[in-house]
Amino acid sequence: MGKRNKIRYQAEKKPKILIALTGQVLLRYVDEEAIELAKKGDLMVFPNNDALNSTRMGDYESTGFTGYFKVDVYDGRDWQPVIISDIFKNRENHFAKRERPIDTYRICHETLLQLSGKNLMRTYREHYTPDEAEASEG
């Protein structure tokens, strides 16, 4: 009997999916009504901190805990994660115990507003990152 060649799996190249950012930046637990009416390309900022997501939900004025803000983009059906290390290269989205999270959010808000009109590109696992083609032009 001759040797049989194995049939190897060939992954199909996924189509390049872009989302144009609208310039709308929403804060979870504050802009709840606007989040319900979100349009494709809107961004939602939310804390990665146990206290701000449970016992002190939305208490962005207090100090005493550390954490950082994450960002999701609305793709027309659902909120998808954005790879924030590509946007906040100097970790501007992190806050310390002595800082008020709302102040850190304002810095994040300014940075995210500057992305208005730019595209986010889908990468693995439905994550989005700034489009490489635009980054190389600018």
N, C-alpha and C positions, 0 to 999 in steps of 0.2 A: 504494500500500500504506500502510495506517495505521500509526501508531506503536504499538508493543507495550510494555506495561508490564512491567518486569523483575519477576520473582518474587524477592523478597528473603528471605533466611534469617531465620527467627524462632526464637531460642533459647527453649527451654522453661525455665520457672522450675524450678530444682531444689528438691526437697523439703527442708525444714529437718530436718537430721539432728543429733540431740543424743546425747552420750555422758555419762552420769552418772559422776563420778569416785568410785572406791571408797575412796580414801585410802591405797592401796598405792603406795609410791614405791620403785622398784628402781634399783640402780646397776649399770650394765653392767660385766662382768668380776668383780664381787663377788657379785651375787645371781643367778648364771646359772641355778641350778635353779629359782628362783622365776620367772624370766623365761620359762622353758620352760612353766610351768604358769599363765601369766598369765590373768587374767579381764578381760572387757570393762570398761574404765574404769581399769585400772591404768596407772601412768605409769612410764616408764623414762628415767633420766637417763644421759647419756653425754657424754664429752668431745669437743670439736671441737679436736683437737690431734694433730698427726702422731705425736709421741713416745708419747703415751698410747694411741694406737690401733695402734701397730706395735712398735717396739723395746722400749718400757717399758710394755707393755700392762697396764693396771690398777694401775700404780705410783702411787697417789694420795698417797702420803706424801712423795714427793720434791719438791724445788724446782728452779728453773733453766729453766723454760719457761713461756710464756704461752698462754692459750687461754680457752675458755669452755665451759660445759655446755649441751647442747641437751636437749630433752625430746620424747619420743614418747608417744602414747597408744595403747593396744591397743583396736581396734575390734571384737574378737571373731574376726577372721580374720588381721589383720596389724597391724604397728606403723605408725602414721601420725604425721607431724610436727605439732608444736604450735608456733604462732607465739609465741615466747618474749618478744618485745618487749612484748606485752600483759600478761605476768605479771611480768617483771623490769624494771620501768620505769626503775630506777636502775642497771641493768646489774650487779645483785648476782651474776649467774651467771658473771662474768668473773674470772679470776685472773691475777696478775702473777708475774714470775720469782721474787720473794722469798716468795710465798705457796704454801702446800701446797694442792693441788687438793682434798684431802679436807675441808679447812676450808671452802672455797667450796661444796662439795657439801652440807655440813651446813646452811649458810644456805639453799641451794636447797631442801633437804629440808623445812625448817621452813615455807618459803613455800608449797611445793606441798601440804603436809599441811593447810594452812588452806583449800585449795580442795576438800577432801573433801566430797562430797555435792552439789557444784555441777556445772553442765553445761558441756561444751565443745561448740561448734557448728561444723559443717563449713563451710568456706569453699571457695575455689577450690583445685583440684588436690589434694583430700583433706587439706588442712591444717586444723587445728582451732584455735580461739581461744575464750576465755571467752565464754559466751553474753551477748549485749548486753542482753537483757531482764533478766537477773539483775543485771548491772553497774549498770543504771539504777535498780533497786530499792534496792540496797545503798548 
